[in-house]
Amino acid sequence: MENLGLLTIIVPCYNEEAVLPETVKELGVILQKLISNGEIAATSKLLFVNDGSHDKTWQLITNYEKKYDFVTGIKFSRNFGHQNALLAGMTTAVEYSDMMITIDADLQDDVKAIYEMVAKYNQGYDVVYGVRSKRQTDTFFKRQSALAFYSLMKHMGVEMVPNSADYRLMSKRAVQALLKFKERNLFLRGMVPLVGYPSAKVYYERKERFAGESKYPLSKMLKFAFDGISSFSTVPIRMIMSLGLIVILISIGLLVFTFIQWLRGVVISGWSSLMISIWFLGGVQLVCVSVIGEYVGKIFKETKQRPRFTIEEDNYTPKFKENEQKFRD
């Protein structure tokens, strides 16, 4: 009998008690159908990562663990953020899984796309991106800002898959390669393409959030975008350097203009020395700051070497081992 790949579906959760029952129901149906069709191993799991929720999210997860053998979870000691929750899930699951799918708990991503993702994996693809076919559920502002963001990242030399978020499948070796990236300032949408293994895309239509509120208001979206730019490109710093050089050129132009005016006899006492000094020194300062920033920006995050997350409880590993033993017996 052919060995079937073990799938772990990783679901980051932050105050998701309103949507979690439906999430378990829908993903459970997908998982059980894949198992019954002989496409994945019978010990495949749903792994919920509780990212420091303040509501009953963790209580619900532990209750579902008792009710369903395929449900398990890990709990952070505090809130570490969405990207770290995804990474923690992959770090925990990679030892036992042949493939991992990451998906948000809000059910906006079409869970039925998982069938096609698994099929692509079985065809030999290591990374399968979930890509939105259209953005009709977004507001006009969000659609335009998303397009602007992808365009900006492209011009800055960052390789990304447009209209794809963190809904994707990755093989064991792809995740192992990803975990070798030691950045503290995570931007997985830019990091995953750097892995470089064979990849494919699965298109789907995004739905409205099933319940609860979005965990990504405008302020968080802007911070996320800035983190992505600052993590993968030094273009902004170089733009500051260019600005400094332009300012210096302007100061030289003012010097020439002042000299011409002096020859014509048009002189304002003190104006020339003051304005030229301000523009010239301002340009020099911008250039100096940007040069220092080139080095500081590259070493700042790495020198601290802080842990990216702390797991308080891990119910995935012991439950998996227990179920694996039962399955073998």
N, C-alpha and C positions, 0 to 999 in steps of 0.2 A: 504493500500500500504506500502510495506517495506521501511523503511528509508534508503536512499542511503548515503554512506560515502562521505564526501566532501574532495576532493583531491587538494592539492596545490603543484605544481611543482616549486621548488626553483632553480633559475639559477643565480649563481654569475657571474658578468660581470666586466672585467677590460680591457678597450680599445678593445671592441668587435664589433665596428661598421661594420667591413667587413663581419662578420658572422651572425650578429643579425637578418637580414631579413630572412635568411634561417632557423635560429633557431626558430623564431616565427612561420614560416610556418609549419615546421615539427612537433614541439611540439603541435601547434594548431590543426593539423589534428588528432594527437593521443588523445588529450583531447576531441575534439568534437566527435570522434568515441566512446570513452568510455562513454560519456554522452548519445549518441544516442542508445547505446547498453544497457543502464540502469544499468551500473556497478558503476557509481559514480554520485554524485549530480550535478544538472545543474548549480549550482553556483561555481563549481570548477574553479581554477585560475592558471595562470602562474605568478609567482612572480619573477621578475628580480631584483637582488640586485646590484646596481651600486657602485662598490668598488673604488670610487675616480678616475674614468676614465678621461683622458685628451682629448679624442676625442669626437665624437658626440653620444656616447653610450646612455647617459641620454636623449638627445633630441629625439633619435629614440624610446626609451622606452615610453616617454610621447606621441609621435605621435601614436604609436601603441595602447596606452591606449584609445585614442580618437576613433580609428578605430575599435578595438575589445573589446568587453565587458569582455572577459576572461583574458585580459592582464593588469597587474598592476606592480608597482615597488616601491622600496625604494631606497633612495640615501644617501650614506655616506657623511659626511662632508670632509673626506679625505680618502686616501687609508689605510685600516686597515688589508688587507691581505685576502687570499682565505678562510682560516678556519674561521675567524671572520665573513666573508660575509655569509657563510653557517649557522653559528650559529645565526646571525641576522635574516636571513630569517625564520629559525625555531622558533625563539623567537616571531617574528611578527605574524606568521601564526598559531601557536599552539592553540591559543584561539578559532579559527574558524574552524580549519581543523580536520578531523578524521584521515587523513593520509597525509604524506608529502614525496615527492621524491626530492632528491637533484641530480643535474646533471650539468656538465660543459656546457658552451655555445658553445664550439668548435665543437660539433656534432661528436666527436670521439667515444663516447659511443653510442651504438645502441639504438635509442629511442624506437624501437619496443619491447624491453625487458620490457617496462613499462606495456604492456598488461599482461605479466606473473606476474610481481610484484603485480599488483592490484589483480590478481586472487589468488595469494598466501595470500595476506592480507585478502581477503574474505574467505579463508580457515582457518583463525585464527592465522596467523603469524604476529607478531608485528614488526619484522625487516626482511627485505628481501635484501640481498646483491647482487649487480651486480658483477659477477665474470668473468674475461676474460678467455675464453676457450683456447686461445693461444696468443702469443706475436709476431706474424710475422711482424706486422707493426713497431716494435721497432728495433733499431740498435742492433748489437751484444753486444756492450758495455752496452747499457741500459738494455738488457735482463739479462746479467750476473750480473750487479750491483743490479738489482731488486731481483734476486734470492739470492744474497749474503746478501742483506738487510733483507729480510724475515727470512733467516736462522739465522742471527745475532740477530734479535729481539726475535726469538723463544728461542735461547740459553740464552737470558737475562731475560726470564720469562714474556715477553710481549705477551698477547693473541691478535692475529690478524688473519684476513681471508686473506690468500695468494691470490695475483693477483686481489684484490678488492681495489678500490680507494674510492672516495666519491660519487659514483653512488649507491644509496640505497633508499629503502622505509622504513619509520618508522611510526608507529602508534602514535596517540596522547599521549597515556600513556608512550610509549617508549621515545618520545621527552621530555615529562615532566620530566621523570626520568633523561634524559641526561642533561637537563638544571639545575639540582641540582648540577652538577659538576661545581665547581667555579674556576677551573684552568685558569690562564691567558695565559699560554703557551700551546695553544691548539694543540692536535693531535687526531682528531676525529676518525681516523682509529683504534686507540687503545682504545679510550673512549667508542665507541658504543658497542663493545662486553662486556664491563663491566656492561651494563644495565641488561643483563641476561634474557630478555623475549624470548619467542619462536621465532626462526629465521629459515630462509630458504635461499637458494641460487638460483640465476638465471644466467645461463651462456650465454655469447654472445661473438661475435668477434668484436674487436675494429677496427675502421676505421682510415684512414688518416684524419688529420685536414682539415675541409672544406675550411677554408680561414683564413688569418691572421697568426700571429706568435705565437709560444708556449710561454706561460707566466711562464714556468718552465725550464729555462736553467740549466746547470750543477751546477752552484753555488747555485741556489735556491733549487735544488734537494738535494744537500749535506746539506744545512742548514736545510731543512725539515726533512731529515733523522736524523740529530743530535738532532733536537728539539724532535723528537719522542723518541729517546733513552734517552735523559736527562729528559724527562717528565715522563717516566714510569719505569726507572730502575736506581738504585744506583750502579750497577755493575761496571761502569767505575771508580767511586770513590774508590770502594773496590779493583779494579785492581791496582790503584795507591798505596793503602796501602800495597798490596801484593808485589808490586815492591819495596816499601820502606823496607819491611822486607827482601827481597832478597838481597838488597844492603847492609843491615846491616850484613847479613850472609857472604857476600863476604868480607866485612871489617874484620870480625872475621877470615875468612880464610886467608886473607892477614897477619893478626896478627900472626897466627900460622906459616905461611910460613916464615915470617920475623924472628920469634924466631928460627925456624929450621936453617935458613941461618946463624943466629948469632952463633948458636952452631957449625956450620961448618966453621966459621971464615970468611964467605963472608958477609961483611958489607959495605954498601954505606952510608956515613954520611948524615943524614937528610932525606933520602928517605923514610924510614919506617914511621917516625912520620908524614911526610907530606901526604903520600898516605893514610895511615890509617885514619888520621883526615878528609881528604876530603871525602872518601867513607862513613865513619861512620856518619859524620855530614849531608852529603847529604841524607842518608837513614832516619835519624831521622827527617829531615825537611819534606821529602815526607810523612812520617807517620803522622806527626803533621798537615800538610796541609790537608791531606785526612780526618782526624778526624774532623777538623773544617768544611771542605767542606760538610760532612755528614749533619751537622746541617744547615749551610748557604744555601745549595742547596734546603732544604725543606721549608725554611721560606722566602727566597728571593722574590719569585714571589707573595706570598700571603700577605706579609706585605704591599706592595704598594697599592693593591686593586684598581688599575686603571680600568676605564671602558674598556671593550673589543672592543667596537665600539660606534660610535655616529651617530645616524640617523638624517640627515638634513631634509629630506622630506619622509613622509610615505603616499603613495597613495593607499596602500593595504587596510588598515582598513576602511577609509571612503567609498571607492568604494565598498568594500564587503558589508558593512552595507546597502548601497543604493540598491545594486543588490538583497540583501537578502529580503529587504522590497518589492521590485517590484515582486520578485518571490512569496512571500507570498500573495500579493494582487491578 
